[in-house]
Amino acid sequence: MERDSRLSVVLVAGLHAEARKEVVDRLLRTVPDSVALHHDLTGAGDGTVRRLVRDGSGLLSDGETPLVNDCACCALREDLVPELERLAASGLTRLAVVELWDSVEPKGMAEVVAAHAGDDLVLTNVITAVDPALVLPYLANGDDLAEAGLEAAPTDQRTVGDTWARQLEYAPVLALVDSAEADDEDRALLAQLHPTARRVTADSGALAEAAFAGFDVDAAAAAQHPACALLPQEADEAGVTTFVWRRRRPFHPGRLYEALEDLCCAAARSRGRFWLADRPDTLLAWDAAGGALCVESAGPWLASLPDAAWEMVPPVRQAAASMDWDPEHGDCCQHLVFTSPGLDREGIEQLLESCLLTDAEYAAGREAWKHLPAAFDALLDPV
């Protein structure tokens, strides 16, 4: 079969910088006519981003590009595509390995490259480089990126833990660079955090194969959307537990708000979707790592929409709602997943159950629910 003449582009992401570099180096050594591009954002505070281009023999070019709107990631986006198009036009490069800087998340970059794919280039995969021994320390790190010197913009308010979780869970391929410190618990945690990922070792031939495997940017986005994400299933291995909690009854906003700190610190990672009694039509996303919790609206539950509006809903969203449909509440539900070593699943379950509406509160009906304390207003409707 004739080889695709377009330039293949693979993104390699991850906060584990040494593991990331090893994965990139391995690809350069094993894939003929491959080139790596890396935008170093450490000098972004001085107004510039450094662009490095290299192949298996060493550095090919070293240049600078200015910041765009005081945003290093914006500069990366503006500079990356022209560089890729230049490589594609030369006809000399088979694979462009885009080594993302430490805190850059692959989702945004993948969407930028995919939007410019065409006759000259194609995004063939996204890989996150992982040192299994560092998965838990990074996931449990609640420091702001700015404190670690890893912010991508002056306004960057992300934490190390939540950034690492998104890097890990977005990529369909995890390239493992095992260290002597990694043990069975580390590997079990990794497997439970992203059970659908293909895991390859950086020193295997499978890595080069994975770089060309293909990537669907729309499917990757849908897999991360709170309304239709395929969340992990129950698991218990090597001291690591994944607890899945599902209920149909809504939360009492006041009681859940009081329990937030305990719940977000109860596991290394928790995520899912939930509904509040005082906001019965709103699907809410739950995303916690490193002791920090993000709660935000993810749009309406489909049960709250008129039938005519369903035609405007993406098929993957319709399918997810249909699979989770309840005769009384439609797709409204609690679906939260907690993953951690040493997880106290009974304690988490008891705390969550205590936050649901009581029988009397539930029987009062939706109109009464809307008058319950609006405890989440500060989180969901900031001034």
N, C-alpha and C positions, 0 to 999 in steps of 0.2 A: 504494500500500500504506500502511496506517495506521501511523504512527510508534509505536514502543514507548513507552508512557506512563511506564515506569520511569526512574528517574534513572540515567543512564550514568555509570560511574566508570572513569577511566583513571589508572593509576599512572605517574608519570614519575620515574625513578631515575637515579642516577649521581653519582660523585665529582667529575665535571667541573661544578662549580657554575655557572659562567657559561653553559656550554652548556645546562645543565638549565633555568636561568631563561629563556633565550631560547626554548627549546621551549615552556615553559609560557606565556610571554607571547604567543607566536605562536598557541597554541590559544585563548587568551582573546580575541585579536583576531579570529580567523576563525570561531569557533563561537558563534553567538548564544546568549544565556542560559547562558553558562558561568561557573563560579566555581572559583577555585583555593584549596586548603587546604594549609597548610604548617606543620608542627610543627618549630620551631627548637630544637635540642637543645643549643645552645652554653651555655645556662645551667643545664644539668642538674646540674652540680657544686654549684650553690646550692640544689638541691632542687626546681626548677620547670622546666617546659617551656612555651615560648611558642607560642601558636596564632595564626596569621595567616590571615585569610580575605580574598580580594580578587577583583575582577573586572577587566574591561578598563579601567574608569575609575579604579581605584585601590583603596585599602584599605577594606574593609567593616567589619572588626572585628579587635581585637587583645586577646587574653586569655591567661591562664595556666592550666595544669593541673598538679597536683602529681605528683611521681614516684610510681611504684607499685613497691614492693619494691626501691627504689634502682635502678630500671631505667628509663631514658628510653624505650626501645623499648616496654616494657610500658605506660608511660603513654600513648604514642602509640596503641597498640592499644586501650586502654580508652577513649580520648577520640575516636578517629577515627570509629568506627561510629555513635555517637550524633550526631555532627556531620553525617554523611552522611544519617542518617535524618531529621534536622531539615530538611536541604535538600530531601530527597525529599518530605516532608510538605507543604512550602510550595507545591509544584507550580510554582515559578517558575524552577527551574534545570533545564536540559537535560543539561548535562555537568559533573560534578565532577572537576576535575583535581587529583589528590593529588600534590603535589610532595614527594617523600620527601627527608628531610635527607641530607646527604652520604654517611655511611657506613651508612645503613639499607639492608638488602638487600630487593629487591622480593618474593622468594619468600614470606617470612613474612607480609608485609602483604597480598599477593595472596590468600593462603589465609584470612586473617582476613576480608577483604571478601567473598570467595566464600562463606564459611561463613554470612554474614548476608544474602546475596543472596536475593531473593524477589519479592514483589509490588510492592515499592517501589524497589528498586535492583538493578543488575546490573553486574558487572565486565566492561567491554568491551575492555580491553587493558592491556598492560604495555609501557612504552617506556623504553629507556635512552638518555639524551642523551650524545652523544659528540663530542668534538673529536678528530679523527683524529690530530692532531699530538701529543696527550697520551696516546695509547693505550699506547705502549711505556714512556714514563717512569713512568706509574702502575703498569703491570704489573710493571716491574722494581724497584719500590720495596718493599724488604723491611722498612721501618720499621713498628713497631707503631702502630696507630691512636692509641694514647695519646700517643706521641711527637709525632704531628702534630696533637694536640688534637681528634681526631675520634672518640674512643671513645664508645660508646652506653651504657656502664655501667662502673662501677669495675673490674669483673672482665673487661672486654672484652680478649681476647688476640689478636684478629685483626690481620692486617697490611694495609697499604694494597694491596699486590699481590693477595693472595688475595680481598680484599673486592671489588676492582674486577673481577677475573675472574668472580666469581659474578654481579655486577650485569650485566656484559656478556653473559654466556652464557645467563642465564635468560630475558631478554626476547626475544619473537619479533620485535620491531621495534626498530631502532636509528635514532635521529634524529640526523643528522649536522649539526654546525655547523662548517663548514670554515673553517679559518684559513689565512692566507698561509703559515704554516710547514709545513702538511701537504703531504706529497709522495706519490709512487706507492708507496714502501715502506710508509708509514703505512697507506694504503688497502689494500694487499695483506695486511698483517698483520691488519687488522680483518676482512677477508673470510675469511681462513683460520682465525681464532679462532672465528668464528661463521658458518660458510658457509650455514646454513639461514635466517638472519635476513633479514627484509625491511629494506632500508636505504632510508630516505627523507631528503631534505634538509629542514631545519627551515623553510625559506622556501617550501616547495612545498605545493600543495593536497593532496598525498598524505598529509601529516601529519594533517590533520583527519579524512580518510577512515580512516586507520589507527587513530585513537582510538576508532572505533566498530566496528572489524572483528570483534570477538569474541575471547574468551579461554577456553581450557580449562585450568583449574588442575590437574586430574589429569594431563593429557597433558604439561603443563609440568614437573610433578614427576617423571614417568617419564623425561622426556628428560634430566634431571639425575642420575638414579639410576645409580650406577656399574655395576649389573648389566645395564642395558638402554639406557644412553645411546648416542645416535647420534653417535659420535666423528667428528671431521673426517677426510677422506680425504687421500691424498698430494697435495701441491701444491708448486709452485715458481714464484714470480713476483716480479719486482722486488726480487730479493735476499732474499726471505722464503721459507722452506721449512717444509713440514709433513712430518714423517717418521713413518710408521706402522710399528710393530714388533710382529709377531705370531708367537708360537711356542706349541707344545703342552707342551714339557718344563718342569717346575717349576724355580724358582730354588733355589739353595743359599742358605739364610738368612744364613750368615756372610759369604759373598762379596758378596751383594747389600748387606748392611748396610754393609760397608766402602766400597762404591761410591756410597752414597746422596748424599754431598755433591757429588761430581763430576756425578752424574746430574741432581740438582735444579738445579744451576747451569749445566747444558749448554744450556738453552733458556729463553726468556722465559716459556714456558708449557708444562707437560706434565701429562697426565692419563690416566686409564684404569683398568684392572683387572688384577690379577695374582695368582699363587698361589705359595706357598712350600711346599717339600717337607715341612717339619716341621709344617705346618698344611694338609694336602692337601684338607680339606673346607671350608675357609674362603675365600670370595671377598674379596679385599682391594682397597680403593680407593686409587688414587694420585692426588694432587692437589698440584701444585707451581706456585708463581708467586713472583716476587721473591726467588728463592733460598731460599724456605722450602717445606718439604715436609710434607704431612699424609698419613699412612698410617693407615687404620682399617678395621676389619671391616665388610663390607656384607652380612653374613649368609652362609648356606651356598651353595655351588655346588649347582645342582639335581641334579647327578649323584650327590650324596651323600645325597639324600633318598629314602625309600621311595616306591614308586609311589603309594600312597594319599595321601601328603602333597602331591602335585602339584595335587590338587583345591583346595587352599587357597592356591595360588600365583596371583597376579594374571595374567590372560591376556597382558598386555604383557610380563611377565617370562618366561612360558612361550615366547612367540613369539621373544624375543631369544635364549633358550637353544637353541631348536630350530634357529634359523638358524646357530648357531655350534657345532653338535653334532659331536662326534668319536666314532667307534666305540669307541675305547679309553678316552678321558678324559671323555667327555660334554661339558659346557660349560666345564670347567676349561681355562684358557688364559692366556697373556700377551697383553695388548692395550694397548699404551702408545703415546701420540701426543705428539710433541714439535714445537712450533712456535716459530720464532724467525728474525729476520734473521741472516744469517751462520751458519747452523746447520752444525755438523760432524757430518753424519749418519753418516759412516763411523766416526768416533771413538765416537759414541754406540752404534752397532751392535756394534762390537768389545767395548765395555765391557759391554753387556748380555749378549752371547753368553758372555762369560767368567764371568758370574754364574750361568749355567744349570748344572744337574747334569751332570757328565761321564758318559760312557758307562758307566763302572764304577759310579758312584754311582746312576745311573738303574736299572741292572740289579739293584741290591741290593733294590729293591722298597719298597713303602710302609711296611712295618713298620720297616725300617732307616732310612728317611727321618725318621721321627718322633724318632729319637735324634740327629739332627744338632744342632749348636749352636743353641740357642733365642735367636738374636741379636735378635729383634724383640719379645721379651717386655716390655722397658721401654717400647716404643712402644704395643703393643697391649694389654698387661695392666698398666697403671700401678697402683702400690699406693695 
